[in-house]
Amino acid sequence: MKEVVSGLSKKIRRVPDFPKKGIIFWDMTTLFKDSQGLKNTVDAFVEYYKDKNIDCIASIESRGFIIGSVLAYLLGKGFILIRKKGKLPYDTIEESYVKEYGADTIEMHKDGIEKGDKVLIIDDLLATGDTASAACRLVERLGGEIVGCAFIVELIELAGRKKLRDYSVFSLIQCKEDE
Amino acid sequence: MKEVVSGLSKKIRRVPDFPKKGIIFWDMTTLFKDSQGLKNTVDAFVEYYKDKNIDCIASIESRGFIIGSVLAYLLGKGFILIRKKGKLPYDTIEESYVKEYGADTIEMHKDGIEKGDKVLIIDDLLATGDTASAACRLVERLGGEIVGCAFIVELIELAGRKKLRDYSVFSLIQCKEDE
């Protein structure tokens, strides 16, 4: 296991067989309810991205919102919502993909970003990379440029980084699912 | 209309007939993507709650997460997730309620808070108050004490404040649905 913040992974609970048998779910609620855990997580992202050229932060519903919005606030950037299909009220574009637990579709508002915006994508977990990859496609279809993809946890055996090979990927914890 | 932060309501888009005909949806995405709008919103909550005795911030999925997590970070508190049924992986308690657009059930982890914790509930919109009221019941069933309920927008005609009469309610914008 590699950690940018020492001891961070211990604050994340592993729940076996959720949402289905055989999956070990990385439960971030124990990290977020720990004020120091929340602070260390966000501060590590701020440290890494504070000098990068970023226009806005886009996060994927809904755990991604928790980290992404704090980062947007601290970096003084706008925060963009990427949501499951049917949740955003205005004109949207969508991308469908197959993920670890089944098919899914995510959406962004068409006016979520402007052409040329430099966008950082952030989510809690990088598994297969299918969700993040779909998020990148949404941003690019609207003329945005992906500055990077950031995650708290990257499960290295699922090779999500390979699927995101065109982008700069930064994770606070790199490890195996059962580590 | 009453606003704690002047001009804030203009940054929120109103989308007619979403999620169903006759509803005017207050679309916070335009507020959050505006870095100054996000900052002004959060800062107004920080100003109001910074000297209050609070142990943790609990927010309701998923737009509530966006404001609640920033507030938790800035006040140095833990952040607790209240989610739709089936999303939380560990042992939960649940509350069901009827809201503006139909029935719903929300959950918290049983170990989300400790007995005696002073909890601030925050969400983007106070409409009928049924969701926030269910959130308060979850916290209280776990032995927590509600410090207050905070919202960006309060739709006064729907009388949510009356449903939350046992609690201290603070909203940045008080107005009618079509204002």
Boltz contact constraints between the chains, C-beta under 6 A:
constraints:
  - contact:
      token1: [A, 15]
      token2: [B, 89]
      max_distance: 6.0
  - contact:
      token1: [A, 15]
      token2: [B, 90]
      max_distance: 6.0
  - contact:
      token1: [A, 18]
      token2: [B, 89]
      max_distance: 6.0
  - contact:
      token1: [A, 25]
      token2: [B, 89]
      max_distance: 6.0
  - contact:
      token1: [A, 27]
      token2: [B, 89]
      max_distance: 6.0
  - contact:
      token1: [A, 29]
      token2: [B, 81]
      max_distance: 6.0
  - contact:
      token1: [A, 29]
      token2: [B, 109]
      max_distance: 6.0
  - contact:
      token1: [A, 32]
      token2: [B, 79]
      max_distance: 6.0
  - contact:
      token1: [A, 33]
      token2: [B, 78]
      max_distance: 6.0
  - contact:
      token1: [A, 33]
      token2: [B, 80]
      max_distance: 6.0
  - contact:
      token1: [A, 34]
      token2: [B, 78]
      max_distance: 6.0
  - contact:
      token1: [A, 35]
      token2: [B, 76]
      max_distance: 6.0
  - contact:
      token1: [A, 35]
      token2: [B, 77]
      max_distance: 6.0
  - contact:
      token1: [A, 35]
      token2: [B, 78]
      max_distance: 6.0
  - contact:
      token1: [A, 38]
      token2: [B, 73]
      max_distance: 6.0
  - contact:
      token1: [A, 38]
      token2: [B, 79]
      max_distance: 6.0
  - contact:
      token1: [A, 42]
      token2: [B, 73]
      max_distance: 6.0
  - contact:
      token1: [A, 61]
      token2: [B, 62]
      max_distance: 6.0
  - contact:
      token1: [A, 62]
      token2: [B, 61]
      max_distance: 6.0
  - contact:
      token1: [A, 62]
      token2: [B, 62]
      max_distance: 6.0
  - contact:
      token1: [A, 62]
      token2: [B, 65]
      max_distance: 6.0
  - contact:
      token1: [A, 65]
      token2: [B, 62]
      max_distance: 6.0
  - contact:
      token1: [A, 65]
      token2: [B, 65]
      max_distance: 6.0
  - contact:
      token1: [A, 65]
      token2: [B, 66]
      max_distance: 6.0
  - contact:
      token1: [A, 66]
      token2: [B, 65]
      max_distance: 6.0
  - contact:
      token1: [A, 66]
      token2: [B, 69]
      max_distance: 6.0
  - contact:
      token1: [A, 69]
      token2: [B, 66]
      max_distance: 6.0
  - contact:
      token1: [A, 69]
      token2: [B, 69]
      max_distance: 6.0
  - contact:
      token1: [A, 69]
      token2: [B, 70]
      max_distance: 6.0
  - contact:
      token1: [A, 70]
      token2: [B, 69]
      max_distance: 6.0
  - contact:
      token1: [A, 70]
      token2: [B, 70]
      max_distance: 6.0
  - contact:
      token1: [A, 70]
      token2: [B, 73]
      max_distance: 6.0
  - contact:
      token1: [A, 73]
      token2: [B, 38]
      max_distance: 6.0
  - contact:
      token1: [A, 73]
      token2: [B, 42]
      max_distance: 6.0
  - contact:
      token1: [A, 73]
      token2: [B, 70]
      max_distance: 6.0
  - contact:
      token1: [A, 76]
      token2: [B, 35]
      max_distance: 6.0
  - contact:
      token1: [A, 77]
      token2: [B, 35]
      max_distance: 6.0
  - contact:
      token1: [A, 78]
      token2: [B, 33]
      max_distance: 6.0
  - contact:
      token1: [A, 78]
      token2: [B, 34]
      max_distance: 6.0
  - contact:
      token1: [A, 78]
      token2: [B, 35]
      max_distance: 6.0
  - contact:
      token1: [A, 79]
      token2: [B, 32]
      max_distance: 6.0
  - contact:
      token1: [A, 79]
      token2: [B, 38]
      max_distance: 6.0
  - contact:
      token1: [A, 80]
      token2: [B, 33]
      max_distance: 6.0
  - contact:
      token1: [A, 81]
      token2: [B, 29]
      max_distance: 6.0
  - contact:
      token1: [A, 89]
      token2: [B, 15]
      max_distance: 6.0
  - contact:
      token1: [A, 89]
      token2: [B, 18]
      max_distance: 6.0
  - contact:
      token1: [A, 89]
      token2: [B, 25]
      max_distance: 6.0
  - contact:
      token1: [A, 89]
      token2: [B, 27]
      max_distance: 6.0
  - contact:
      token1: [A, 90]
      token2: [B, 15]
      max_distance: 6.0
  - contact:
      token1: [A, 109]
      token2: [B, 29]
      max_distance: 6.0
